[in-house]
Amino acid sequence: MLVLSQTVNAEQVIAGGMDITAGDAKAGKAKSELCHGCHGVDGISMDPTTFPNLAGQYAGYIFKQVKDFQLGNRQDDTMSAMAQMVTSKQDLTDIAVYFQSQKKMKGKPTQSALSKKGKDIFLNGNVKSGVYGCINCHGDNGKGKGASVSLFPVIGGQQKAYLVKQLKDLKSGKRANDPAGMMAAIAKKMSDQEIQAVSEYLAGL
């Protein structure tokens, strides 16, 4: 088993069906070269309208998403093809641990009315429509609950356009790989304005 070489804690053993203590972030940097064109060397997206940030994203979450693309449980014109190129579980583990080891994605806060509305949704949800506050699962500032609970990914500091697309895909059913349909159930209760607002707020965290 390879030794964990950077910032992932050894006690964070099982996440997203992978053993992250088997990951080597240094090896993962070299193995992730094909990812850099879209997601950046340090995990900050080269195209904010299309590709998500991966910097500081939990390794277990990255691992699961790539596996879902490989299995056809999640579809994307670019990633479905790229995922097939990672044929080794060890390589995928190393790549996932490398991106987790990077400094967590960070946005630039705005004081727009839309962002303020988004903050209220993030903290409190919408009692009338049954929308659950994002903070309950995704933690303070949208940074998740820790690598050992990678079921809930880092979304604070993520690209706004990417967040909007994912929420709309979950709402429409185009994306359906969320555990137990939790996010789809929430997204279906959100208005388009709420999706825009919470995405703007999250992108600034």
N, C-alpha and C positions, 0 to 999 in steps of 0.2 A: 504494500500500500504506500502510495506517495505521501510525503509529509506536507502538511499544510504550510505554505511558506510566507503568507502575508497576514492580512487582518481578520480572517475568519476565526472565531473562537472554536477551540477544540470540542467544547461541550455541546455545540450546535451540530448534533450528529446526523439526524435524519430530517430531510426537508424535501418535500415534493417528490418522494420516491427515490432520492439519491442520497448517498453518504458523502456529505461535503468534506468530511475529514480525509477523504480519498482524493480530494482535488488539490492541484498545484497551481497557484495563481501565476507563478513565473512561467511555467510551461504553457499556461492558458493564454498568456499574452501573445506568444508566438503562434499558437494554434488558432487564434482569433483573427488573424490577418484578413480573412475573407469578410469578416464582419465590419471591419474598419471603414470600408467605403460608404456604408449607410449609417452605422452607429457611432463612428468616430473611434480613434485609438483609445481614448479615455472614457468611452461610453456616452459621450455627448453627441447627439444626432447631427449629421451633416445637413439634413433636410428636415426642418421642423414641421413641415406640412405633411410629411409622409412617414418618417421613421422615428420610433420612440427612443428616448434616452435609456441607456442601460446602466449608467454609472451608479453604483451602490445598490442596484436592484438585487433582490435576494436570489442566491444561486439556485435554490430549490424551485423558485418561480420560473426563472429562465429555463432551467432544465425541463420543467413540465411543459412550457410553451413550445419549445423546440420539438419535444417528443409528440405533442399534439399536432404540430404541423406535419411531422413525419407520418403520423398515423391517419391524417386526414380529418382529425377531430376539430381542427381549426384551419381556415383557408385564407390564403393571401397570395396574390400573383407572384410576388417576389420571394417571400419567406417560405412558401411551400416548396419551392424549388431549392432554395439555399439550404433548408434544413436537411434535405436528402444527402447533402454533401458531407454531413458529419456522421460518419458511419460507426465511429467508436464511442462507446459509453464513457470511456475514460477521457477521450478528447472533449466530449460535451461537458463532462464534469469539470475539467480544467478550465474550459472557456467560461462556464457559468461562475466559477469561483473567482476567476480573474476580474470579471465585470463587477461582481459583488465587492471586491477588494478596492475598487476605485472610490474616490470621494463622492458621496451621495449627490445626485442631481440637485440643483438649486436654481430657482427662478428669481425673477425680479418682481417684487410685489407692486401692484397698482392700487390706486384708490378710486377706481371707477365705480359707478353705481352698480354695474353688473358684477364686479368683483365682490362688492359688499353684500349683494344678494347671494352670491355664491358662498361666501363665508357663513352666512346664516344657514344655508342648506348643509354645508359641511359639518357645522356644529350641531344643528338641531333637526335637520331633515325637514319634512313637511308632514305635520301631524294629520292634516286634513286628508291628504292623498295616500298616507301610509309610507312615505319615503323615509327610510332610516338614515340618520345622520352618518356621514362618511367616517367621522372621527371614531365611531364605535368599533369599526373593523380595521381602518387604515391608520389609526393612531394620530397622535399630535403631529401637526404639520404634514400629515399625509405620508409619514416615513415608515408606516407599517408597525408591526408589533414585534419585530425581531426576526432574525434569519431562521430560527427554529420554528417560526409560525409563518412560513413563506406562502401559505394559503392566501394571505392578505399582502399584496405587493406594495412597494413604494409607488405612490402616485403624486406626492407633493414635489413640484419641480419638473414634472413631466411636460412634454410638449402639448399645448392647448389643442391644436388640430388633431393630434393623435387621440387625446382623451375624448374629444367630441365624437370622433369616428367610432371609437370602441363602444361608447355609451349608446350611440345610435344603432350600431350593429347588434348589441345585446338587446336593445329595445325591439328591433325588428325580427330578431331570431337568426340573423345572418351569422352571428357568433354565438356558439352554444357550448363552449368548453369550460364554463365556470362551474366550480364544484356545487352540486345540488341545485344549480340554477339560481343561486343566491343573487348574483348581480343582475341577471336578466329580470328577475322579479322586481327588483328595485328600479331598474332602467325603464321598464314598461310603465311605471307610475310617474315618471318624470316628464314634464313638458319640454319642448325643444328649448324654450327660454331658460329653464332650470338647468338643462344640460350645458348650454352655453355659459351660464353664470358660474356653475360649480367648476367647470373646466378652466375658466379664466382665473378663478381664485386659486385652484390647485396649481396651475402653471406658475403662479407667482410665489409659491412657498419654497 
